[in-house]
Amino acid sequence: MELKNKRVSIIGFSRSGQAVAKLLQKVGAKINISDNSNDPRLKINLEKLNLNNVNSEFGKHTEDFIKESQLVVISPGVRIDSKPVIWAKKRNIPVISEIELAYQFCPAPIVAVTGTNGKTTVTTLIGEILKLTKKNVFVCGNIGEPFSKFVLDIKPNDIVSLEVSSFQLETIKHFKPYVAVFLNFNQNHLDRHSDMNEYLALKKRIFMNQTSRDWAVLNYGDSVVKGLAKEIKSKVVFFNHHKKNDITNPNYLASMSVGKIFGVSSHDCQEVFCNFKGMEHRLEFVTNINGIDFVNDSKATTVEAAVWALKNIDKPIIMIAGGRNKGCDFTTLRNLVKVKVKEMILIGEAREKLRKAFSGVVKIQDADTFENAIKLSFQEAESGNCVLLCPMCASFDMFKDFEERGRIFKELVHKL
């Protein structure tokens, strides 16, 4: 993609927007930056980047600001029906995602991982497994570090392990992974997508440009994902259809399948699993106080993630839940909560919906602040219990992201 001296507008200036800006400067583009937030940190971050040929607007989006653009790049948090996207389409200005932009400069094969749950864990595990090929492996994407941040350093003989979300896939055009992994499909992001069909259609775009020379790794145990095999052009490999050397964890099985494509043995994959310590904010053990375990599962922003958490904790649970609802149906968890949860402490915007879903199933209390939720859970717990932060909701009503929520949880727990 030739962008030298072309005017490119970046919509959204958080982590991915900042990486896009640095990439665009390196390739000689003229840059517009537009973010409707007035957060003073945005201007500070812009100054730190030390960019040339930059126009910026914060606290608003204006049509005049992007009208001379030849390309618009949107961050994952920018909706496809937002005003900047509508204005761009009205003027026939191409609109692409950050991963589409980075893809245009990537000379190496990409392993792209999508699904409702487990993406970050599997992307990380694949990265560790592929390092055994003695190649340089870049682990990036929705996992935390944007693809754009590294792409100009990637060489043809390297490999990219890339986590991709439905938001990022929404505006791809040519993005084509050599291996596309679809882990599972459950309720999520219904606050942004109109229904489950639209959500699935966006997830399926990961296969859109693949050919018979590429690979698709699909979850045989998920009927929706399994059914995609007949729709896609790439070579299909299933995982989770039988035990592999007594391994039953689907995240491990998916990672092993990718390893096999690149010539890594099952034995070597298992060595990686044995040394894997887990991911921060994903069923992360924090500490034990007075016989009470504290577990940080801030990344559990869906009902399905909560199912995994509750099934993998064998102690009576004091569950801290709530935040910004993503359109999930919490009532599907009623039976499991009745068996596993001793008490639920509710926080955030979704409190009333959660209370309605679990009324009569479990003892419920409200907390007016996050700190009070942790104090209350500690008061209600007794030795042998587990205090679990498992929100089942997005963090944006109270925090910048799930990582900030998890970090603050750990800080407050340690203060106890």
N, C-alpha and C positions, 0 to 999 in steps of 0.2 A: 504494500500500500504506500503510495507516494503522497506524503503530506507536507513536504517542504513548502513554506510560505502560504499554506492553505489555512483558512480561519476555521478552527474547531471549537465548538462550545461544549464545555463539560457541565452537566446538570447534576448537582450534588457534590459536595466537597469534603466528604468524610474520607475514610481510609482509601477506598478505591479511586475516588476522584482525585486525591492527591497523587496517587501512583500514576494515574493517567496523565496528569499535568507534567510530571517529570519525564514520562515517556515521550509526550508530544514535544517538549522542549528539545530533547535529544535528537528528534527526527526533523526539527526545524519548523514546526507548525506555529501559527499564531493562535494564541489561546484566549478563549473567553471562559470565565468561571462564574457560575450562577448557583446560589444556594438560598433557599427561602428562610434559612435560620439566621438569627441575629447573634448566635453564640460567638463571643469575642475570640474564642480559641481558633475559629476559622481564619480570621485575619492574621492571627499570630502564626498559624501554620503556613499560610500563604507567604508571609515574610520569610519564614525559615527556608522555604523552598528556593528562594532567590531566583525566581523565574524572569525571563525576558519576554517581551511582546505579549503582555498579559493585560486583559481588561477583566474587571471583576464587579459583581454586584452581590450583596448579602442582605438578607431580610426580605427578599422579594424575587420574583421572576418577572421580567418584562419582555414583551414581544420584540421591541426594537433592538434589544440586546443581542438576540440570536439571528436577526433577519438576514445578516450578511454571511452567515455561516455556510460552510460547504459540507460540514459533518457535525452531528450532535452525538455525544457519548453520554449515556445515562448510567448513574450508579444504581446498584440493586434496590436501594430504597425508594427510587423514583418510579411512580406508577406509570403505566403505559397510557392511562387516560389523563395524565397531568397536563397542565396548560403548556409547558414548554414542548412536550411531545406533540400535542395537537397543533401548536404553531409551526413546528418544524414540518410536520406532514402536510400542512396547508401550503407550504412553500416548496414542497418536494425535496426537502433536505433529508438525506439519509439519517436514520436514528439507529444506533447500535449500542450493545452493551460493552462493558469493560473487557469481558473475556473475548468478545468478537474482535475488538481492537487489538488486543495482545496476540490473538491467534494469527493475525495477519503478519506478524513479525517472528513467529515461532518456527524454527527449522527442525525441531525434534518431535518424535512421536509423543502423543498425549494419552494418558489414561485418565478419563474423566469419570467421576463418581457422583451419582445422584441417587435420590430416594428420599423418603420422609424422615427416616431415623438412621443413625449410624454412619452418616457420610464422613464426618471428621475422623472418626476412629479408623474407618477403612482406608481413607485417603492416607492417613499417617502410616498404617500398617503396610500398605502397598509401597509407600516410599521406602520403608525400612527393608522390605523384601527385595525391592529392585536394586537397592545398593549392593546386594550380593552379586549382581551381574558385573560389578566393578565399574559401572558407569556413573556419571554424575547425575544425581536425581534432584529435581526441584519439586518441593511439596508446597502447594500454594492454592489460591482461589478463595472460595467461601470459608475455608479453614481459618483464615485470619490475615495472611499476607497476600495481597492482590497479585494476580498473574502478571499484570503490567509492570510490577516492580522489578521483576527478574528477567523479562523476556529478551531484552537485548544482550543479556549475558549467556543465554542458552545457545549451545552448539548442537550441530546436527546429530552427534553421537550421544547426546544426553537424553534423559527421559523426564517427562513432566507428570507428576501425580497431582491431579487437579480436582478439587471439590467444586461442584456446580449446583446452584439452586434453580428453582423454577423461575425466579425473578431474572437471573442472569441468562437463562435460555430463552426468555421471552423475546429478546431482540437480537438473536444471532442470525447471521445470513449464510456464512460459509464455514463456520466453526465445525471441525470434523475430528473427533478423537480417533486414534488408532484402536483403542479399547474403550468401550462405553460400558460402565457398570451401573445397573439399576437394582438397588438393594431391596426396596419394599415400597408399598404405596398405601398410605392411610390418610385420615383426615388431617389437614393442615392448611394454613394460609387462606381459609375461607373468608377472612376479613378483607382479602385483596382479590382473590379469584372468585368469579361469580358462582361456581359450583365445582363439584369433584371432577366433572368431565373436562372443564377448562383446565383445572390443575393437572390432570393426567395428560392432556394434549400438550401442555407446556413441557412437562417432564419428558415426553416422548421425542421432543425436538433434539434430544441428545443424539438420536440415531439418524436424524434427518438427512445428513450429507454423507453418511457412511456408504461404503461399497462392499463388494464381496471380498475385498482384500483386508477388511477391518474385522474387528471382533466385538461381540456383544456378550456381556456376562450377566445372566438373569437369574433371579431367585425362583427356583422351582417350587418352593413352598408358599409363594404368594401368587394366588390365582390370577390376579390382574397382571402382574409382571410376567409370569409364565406365558400368559396369553399373547404377549407382544411378539413372541418368537415368529409367528406367522406373518407379521407385518413388516419386518425389517430385512434389509438386504445383506447385512453383515453375517459372519459366521457366528453361530450361537453356542455358547457354553453355559450349561446350567450349574448352579451350586445349590446346596441345601436340599438335595434329593436323596441323599443317604449320608450316613456317618463317614467321615474320612479319618481313619486312624483314631477312632473314638472322639474326634472333635465334633461337637454339636453346635458351637457358637456360629451363627450365620455370618457374622462379620469376619471371623477367621476363615470360613469356607470360601467366602467371596474373594478374600485377599489371596488365598492359596490358588484359586482359579486363575487370577491375574498372573501370579508368580509362574504358574505352569506355562502360560503363553510365552513368557520371556525366558523359559528354560531353567527356572529355579525349582529345585526338588521339594517334595512335601516335607522331607526331613529338615531341610534348611528353613523352610517356612515355620515349622514348629519351634525351631530354635528362637526365631524372632518372637513368636507368641510367648514363649517362656520368659523372655527378657522384657516383655512389654509391661510397663507400669500403669497403663491406663492414661486417660486424658484428663486434664484439668477441667473441673466443672461437670464431669460426667461420672456420677456415682463415686465421687472423690471423698475418701475418708479424710476428715479434718482432724479430729482428736476425740479422746474419751475423757469426760469429766464426771467424776463420782459414779462411774459405771455406765454412763450414758454415752452412746456413740453419736457423733455429729457428722452427717454426710451431705456434701454439696453436690446436688444434681441440677444446678441452675440451667444447664442446657436442655433439660427436660421440658420443652415448650409445647409438647403434644400429649394427648391421651395415651397414645401408643408408647411413648417414652416412659410415661408413668407406669404403665403395665410392666415394662421391663424392670423398672426400679423396684416396684413393690414385690415382684416375684423373686428378686435377687437379694432381698433383705429378709432374714429369718427371725427378726426380733419385732416385738410390738412397736408400731411406728407412730410418732407424733409428726404429722405431715404439714409443712408450711406450703400453702398453695395460693395461687392468684397472680394477678398482673393484668395485662391487656389481652382480652380474649381474641383468639385467632379464628373464631367460628367453629370451634370443636364442640362435639356433643359429649359432655362430661358424664352423662347418665350411663354410658356403656361401661363405666368403671365401678358402678355401684356395688356389684357382688364382690369384686376383689377388695375394694375399700372396706367393706363390712368384715371381711376375714382378716385383713392385714393391718388396718389402721385403727389405732386406739383413740386418736383425737386429731381433728383438722383445725389448723389455725389459718384464717383467711386474710389475705392482703390485696390491695390494689383494686382496679376498676371492675374486675370480674367477680368480686365477692358475692354479689347477689345471685348471679347465675350459678356459682358453685354451691352456695347455700341451698338453693332450690334443688340442685342435682343430688345433693347428699343428705338432705333433711330426712331424719328418721333412720338413717343408716349408721351415722357416727356422731359422736359429740363434736360440736362446732363452736369455735369462738372467733371473734374478730380481733384484729390488731390494727390500730390506727397508723402505726409506723412500722417499718421493717425492723428497726431495733427492738421495738416492743414485741413484735412477733417472736423474735429469738428469745427474749427474756421470758415471755409467756410459755413458750414451748419447753424451756428449761425448768420452769416452775412446775409444769404439768407432768414432766417426764420423771421416771424413777429408774433406779439401777436396773440394767438389763433391757432398757428401751433404746430406740434409735430416733433422734431428731433428724428428719429428712427435709431438706429444701428441695421440693419437687413441684415447681410452679404450675406446670401444664399450660402456661401462658407466656406471651412475649413480655419483655421487660420494660418496654418503652414508656409506660405510664409513670415509672419511678426511676429508671436508670437509663444510661446511654445504650447499654447492650447487656446480654446475658453474662458476659465476662465481668463487667463491673458489678453486677448483682452478686455473682459468685465470690468475687474478691471481698466485697463488703461483708457478705455472710461470714466468710472465714475470719475477717478482722474482728467482727463483733463476737463471734464464738470464742475466739482466743481471749477477748477481754473478760469473758465470764470467769 
